[in-house]
Amino acid sequence: MIKRTICIENPCHLKCRNEQLVVDYHHVKGYENLPEKTAPIEDIGIVILEHQQITVSQYLLDKLVANNAAVIICNETHHPSGMLLPLESNTIQSERFRAQIEATEPLKKQLWQQTVKAKISNQAVVLKKWDIKHNYLKSLSHEVKSGDAGNNEAKAAAYYWSHLFPDAWQFFRKREGPPPNNLLNYGYAILRATMARAITGAGLLPALGIFHRNRYNAYCLADDIMEPYRPFVDMIVRNIIHATSAVETLTQELKVQLLKLPTVDVLLDGETSPLMIATQRTAASLARCYTGEQRKLLYPEMP
């Protein structure tokens, strides 16, 4: 089942009643006459809190995390700044924690090799869809060594970002850079939450990465295995700027397009699947790699 992504942009009070998320405007000045909105908690996968005057009941937060929903908190510029995830979401969690912690360096290098190959391969497909030369990326994908010893990910990124957008944009990829970096950042934040949710659901520690290591990053593993999914965000953003150059401000219309990311179709193991379901299957395959049940990570392909 595809879970809903809900974005709350106005001041309100969020609470739980009868297993429903309730958006209440009753005590908010200027919004008093707006009717309540509700959504079944069991249908929710991600909640994005965008306004600084949103209040949330602790009971609702507990219900959301018990349902393995991710709650994203945004700062005053509407960019995600934090995330809440469940501590317990899998019945064999401690067993999988142990397997993850004890994973050998050769295993992690093999997993990272598979990850980089899948990412570069999907980047090549994005360029191909826009009739941009992509054979260099295809060859880089085939030549990725264990642990990406040749740094093919960085080589691919340099080529990819210099060719993906039209020359007139003079684009360079930087988190705080000019548009459409703002669209990419927002899309990647949704992707990160989707992947972090899948990881906890698979009984793994999101802080313990394969390749990414940062004492201040609680989601290193999400940052690792979301890499082959990033091109799906890039494709949405490329489609947006093909339709309009008015992307300086992250408008509601632009957000709606990016919020559809979890429902985008991907090709996984020869079958078409919504991206959110695919992330769950990827995380489950990673857990099986850690426990020695399989050797290959299940990653999506651009259809």
Secondary structure as a PSIPRED ss2 file (coil, helix, strand):
# PSIPRED VFORMAT (PSIPRED V4.0)

   1 M C   1.000  0.000  0.000
   2 I C   1.000  0.000  0.000
   3 K C   1.000  0.000  0.000
   4 R E   0.000  0.000  1.000
   5 T E   0.000  0.000  1.000
   6 I E   0.000  0.000  1.000
   7 C E   0.000  0.000  1.000
   8 I E   0.000  0.000  1.000
   9 E C   1.000  0.000  0.000
  10 N C   1.000  0.000  0.000
  11 P C   1.000  0.000  0.000
  12 C E   0.000  0.000  1.000
  13 H E   0.000  0.000  1.000
  14 L E   0.000  0.000  1.000
  15 K E   0.000  0.000  1.000
  16 C E   0.000  0.000  1.000
  17 R E   0.000  0.000  1.000
  18 N C   1.000  0.000  0.000
  19 E C   1.000  0.000  0.000
  20 Q E   0.000  0.000  1.000
  21 L E   0.000  0.000  1.000
  22 V E   0.000  0.000  1.000
  23 V E   0.000  0.000  1.000
  24 D E   0.000  0.000  1.000
  25 Y C   1.000  0.000  0.000
  26 H C   1.000  0.000  0.000
  27 H C   1.000  0.000  0.000
  28 V C   1.000  0.000  0.000
  29 K C   1.000  0.000  0.000
  30 G C   1.000  0.000  0.000
  31 Y C   1.000  0.000  0.000
  32 E C   1.000  0.000  0.000
  33 N C   1.000  0.000  0.000
  34 L C   1.000  0.000  0.000
  35 P C   1.000  0.000  0.000
  36 E C   1.000  0.000  0.000
  37 K E   0.000  0.000  1.000
  38 T E   0.000  0.000  1.000
  39 A E   0.000  0.000  1.000
  40 P E   0.000  0.000  1.000
  41 I H   0.000  1.000  0.000
  42 E H   0.000  1.000  0.000
  43 D H   0.000  1.000  0.000
  44 I E   0.000  0.000  1.000
  45 G E   0.000  0.000  1.000
  46 I E   0.000  0.000  1.000
  47 V E   0.000  0.000  1.000
  48 I E   0.000  0.000  1.000
  49 L E   0.000  0.000  1.000
  50 E C   1.000  0.000  0.000
  51 H C   1.000  0.000  0.000
  52 Q C   1.000  0.000  0.000
  53 Q C   1.000  0.000  0.000
  54 I E   0.000  0.000  1.000
  55 T E   0.000  0.000  1.000
  56 V E   0.000  0.000  1.000
  57 S C   1.000  0.000  0.000
  58 Q H   0.000  1.000  0.000
  59 Y H   0.000  1.000  0.000
  60 L H   0.000  1.000  0.000
  61 L H   0.000  1.000  0.000
  62 D H   0.000  1.000  0.000
  63 K H   0.000  1.000  0.000
  64 L H   0.000  1.000  0.000
  65 V H   0.000  1.000  0.000
  66 A H   0.000  1.000  0.000
  67 N C   1.000  0.000  0.000
  68 N C   1.000  0.000  0.000
  69 A C   1.000  0.000  0.000
  70 A E   0.000  0.000  1.000
  71 V E   0.000  0.000  1.000
  72 I E   0.000  0.000  1.000
  73 I E   0.000  0.000  1.000
  74 C E   0.000  0.000  1.000
  75 N C   1.000  0.000  0.000
  76 E C   1.000  0.000  0.000
  77 T C   1.000  0.000  0.000
  78 H C   1.000  0.000  0.000
  79 H C   1.000  0.000  0.000
  80 P E   0.000  0.000  1.000
  81 S E   0.000  0.000  1.000
  82 G E   0.000  0.000  1.000
  83 M E   0.000  0.000  1.000
  84 L E   0.000  0.000  1.000
  85 L C   1.000  0.000  0.000
  86 P C   1.000  0.000  0.000
  87 L C   1.000  0.000  0.000
  88 E C   1.000  0.000  0.000
  89 S C   1.000  0.000  0.000
  90 N C   1.000  0.000  0.000
  91 T C   1.000  0.000  0.000
  92 I C   1.000  0.000  0.000
  93 Q H   0.000  1.000  0.000
  94 S H   0.000  1.000  0.000
  95 E H   0.000  1.000  0.000
  96 R H   0.000  1.000  0.000
  97 F H   0.000  1.000  0.000
  98 R H   0.000  1.000  0.000
  99 A H   0.000  1.000  0.000
 100 Q H   0.000  1.000  0.000
 101 I H   0.000  1.000  0.000
 102 E C   1.000  0.000  0.000
 103 A C   1.000  0.000  0.000
 104 T C   1.000  0.000  0.000
 105 E H   0.000  1.000  0.000
 106 P H   0.000  1.000  0.000
 107 L H   0.000  1.000  0.000
 108 K H   0.000  1.000  0.000
 109 K H   0.000  1.000  0.000
 110 Q H   0.000  1.000  0.000
 111 L H   0.000  1.000  0.000
 112 W H   0.000  1.000  0.000
 113 Q H   0.000  1.000  0.000
 114 Q H   0.000  1.000  0.000
 115 T H   0.000  1.000  0.000
 116 V H   0.000  1.000  0.000
 117 K H   0.000  1.000  0.000
 118 A H   0.000  1.000  0.000
 119 K H   0.000  1.000  0.000
 120 I H   0.000  1.000  0.000
 121 S H   0.000  1.000  0.000
 122 N H   0.000  1.000  0.000
 123 Q H   0.000  1.000  0.000
 124 A H   0.000  1.000  0.000
 125 V H   0.000  1.000  0.000
 126 V H   0.000  1.000  0.000
 127 L H   0.000  1.000  0.000
 128 K H   0.000  1.000  0.000
 129 K H   0.000  1.000  0.000
 130 W C   1.000  0.000  0.000
 131 D C   1.000  0.000  0.000
 132 I C   1.000  0.000  0.000
 133 K C   1.000  0.000  0.000
 134 H C   1.000  0.000  0.000
 135 N H   0.000  1.000  0.000
 136 Y H   0.000  1.000  0.000
 137 L H   0.000  1.000  0.000
 138 K H   0.000  1.000  0.000
 139 S H   0.000  1.000  0.000
 140 L H   0.000  1.000  0.000
 141 S H   0.000  1.000  0.000
 142 H H   0.000  1.000  0.000
 143 E C   1.000  0.000  0.000
 144 V C   1.000  0.000  0.000
 145 K C   1.000  0.000  0.000
 146 S H   0.000  1.000  0.000
 147 G H   0.000  1.000  0.000
 148 D H   0.000  1.000  0.000
 149 A C   1.000  0.000  0.000
 150 G C   1.000  0.000  0.000
 151 N C   1.000  0.000  0.000
 152 N H   0.000  1.000  0.000
 153 E H   0.000  1.000  0.000
 154 A H   0.000  1.000  0.000
 155 K H   0.000  1.000  0.000
 156 A H   0.000  1.000  0.000
 157 A H   0.000  1.000  0.000
 158 A H   0.000  1.000  0.000
 159 Y H   0.000  1.000  0.000
 160 Y H   0.000  1.000  0.000
 161 W H   0.000  1.000  0.000
 162 S H   0.000  1.000  0.000
 163 H H   0.000  1.000  0.000
 164 L C   1.000  0.000  0.000
 165 F C   1.000  0.000  0.000
 166 P C   1.000  0.000  0.000
 167 D H   0.000  1.000  0.000
 168 A H   0.000  1.000  0.000
 169 W H   0.000  1.000  0.000
 170 Q C   1.000  0.000  0.000
 171 F C   1.000  0.000  0.000
 172 F C   1.000  0.000  0.000
 173 R C   1.000  0.000  0.000
 174 K C   1.000  0.000  0.000
 175 R C   1.000  0.000  0.000
 176 E C   1.000  0.000  0.000
 177 G C   1.000  0.000  0.000
 178 P C   1.000  0.000  0.000
 179 P C   1.000  0.000  0.000
 180 P C   1.000  0.000  0.000
 181 N H   0.000  1.000  0.000
 182 N H   0.000  1.000  0.000
 183 L H   0.000  1.000  0.000
 184 L H   0.000  1.000  0.000
 185 N H   0.000  1.000  0.000
 186 Y H   0.000  1.000  0.000
 187 G H   0.000  1.000  0.000
 188 Y H   0.000  1.000  0.000
 189 A H   0.000  1.000  0.000
 190 I H   0.000  1.000  0.000
 191 L H   0.000  1.000  0.000
 192 R H   0.000  1.000  0.000
 193 A H   0.000  1.000  0.000
 194 T H   0.000  1.000  0.000
 195 M H   0.000  1.000  0.000
 196 A H   0.000  1.000  0.000
 197 R H   0.000  1.000  0.000
 198 A H   0.000  1.000  0.000
 199 I H   0.000  1.000  0.000
 200 T H   0.000  1.000  0.000
 201 G H   0.000  1.000  0.000
 202 A C   1.000  0.000  0.000
 203 G C   1.000  0.000  0.000
 204 L C   1.000  0.000  0.000
 205 L C   1.000  0.000  0.000
 206 P C   1.000  0.000  0.000
 207 A C   1.000  0.000  0.000
 208 L C   1.000  0.000  0.000
 209 G C   1.000  0.000  0.000
 210 I C   1.000  0.000  0.000
 211 F C   1.000  0.000  0.000
 212 H C   1.000  0.000  0.000
 213 R C   1.000  0.000  0.000
 214 N C   1.000  0.000  0.000
 215 R C   1.000  0.000  0.000
 216 Y C   1.000  0.000  0.000
 217 N C   1.000  0.000  0.000
 218 A C   1.000  0.000  0.000
 219 Y C   1.000  0.000  0.000
 220 C H   0.000  1.000  0.000
 221 L H   0.000  1.000  0.000
 222 A H   0.000  1.000  0.000
 223 D H   0.000  1.000  0.000
 224 D H   0.000  1.000  0.000
 225 I H   0.000  1.000  0.000
 226 M C   1.000  0.000  0.000
 227 E H   0.000  1.000  0.000
 228 P H   0.000  1.000  0.000
 229 Y H   0.000  1.000  0.000
 230 R H   0.000  1.000  0.000
 231 P H   0.000  1.000  0.000
 232 F H   0.000  1.000  0.000
 233 V H   0.000  1.000  0.000
 234 D H   0.000  1.000  0.000
 235 M H   0.000  1.000  0.000
 236 I H   0.000  1.000  0.000
 237 V H   0.000  1.000  0.000
 238 R H   0.000  1.000  0.000
 239 N H   0.000  1.000  0.000
 240 I H   0.000  1.000  0.000
 241 I H   0.000  1.000  0.000
 242 H H   0.000  1.000  0.000
 243 A H   0.000  1.000  0.000
 244 T C   1.000  0.000  0.000
 245 S C   1.000  0.000  0.000
 246 A C   1.000  0.000  0.000
 247 V C   1.000  0.000  0.000
 248 E C   1.000  0.000  0.000
 249 T C   1.000  0.000  0.000
 250 L C   1.000  0.000  0.000
 251 T C   1.000  0.000  0.000
 252 Q H   0.000  1.000  0.000
 253 E H   0.000  1.000  0.000
 254 L H   0.000  1.000  0.000
 255 K H   0.000  1.000  0.000
 256 V H   0.000  1.000  0.000
 257 Q H   0.000  1.000  0.000
 258 L H   0.000  1.000  0.000
 259 L H   0.000  1.000  0.000
 260 K C   1.000  0.000  0.000
 261 L H   0.000  1.000  0.000
 262 P H   0.000  1.000  0.000
 263 T H   0.000  1.000  0.000
 264 V C   1.000  0.000  0.000
 265 D E   0.000  0.000  1.000
 266 V E   0.000  0.000  1.000
 267 L E   0.000  0.000  1.000
 268 L E   0.000  0.000  1.000
 269 D C   1.000  0.000  0.000
 270 G C   1.000  0.000  0.000
 271 E E   0.000  0.000  1.000
 272 T E   0.000  0.000  1.000
 273 S E   0.000  0.000  1.000
 274 P E   0.000  0.000  1.000
 275 L H   0.000  1.000  0.000
 276 M H   0.000  1.000  0.000
 277 I H   0.000  1.000  0.000
 278 A H   0.000  1.000  0.000
 279 T H   0.000  1.000  0.000
 280 Q H   0.000  1.000  0.000
 281 R H   0.000  1.000  0.000
 282 T H   0.000  1.000  0.000
 283 A H   0.000  1.000  0.000
 284 A H   0.000  1.000  0.000
 285 S H   0.000  1.000  0.000
 286 L H   0.000  1.000  0.000
 287 A H   0.000  1.000  0.000
 288 R H   0.000  1.000  0.000
 289 C H   0.000  1.000  0.000
 290 Y H   0.000  1.000  0.000
 291 T C   1.000  0.000  0.000
 292 G C   1.000  0.000  0.000
 293 E C   1.000  0.000  0.000
 294 Q C   1.000  0.000  0.000
 295 R C   1.000  0.000  0.000
 296 K C   1.000  0.000  0.000
 297 L C   1.000  0.000  0.000
 298 L C   1.000  0.000  0.000
 299 Y C   1.000  0.000  0.000
 300 P C   1.000  0.000  0.000
 301 E E   0.000  0.000  1.000
 302 M C   1.000  0.000  0.000
 303 P C   1.000  0.000  0.000
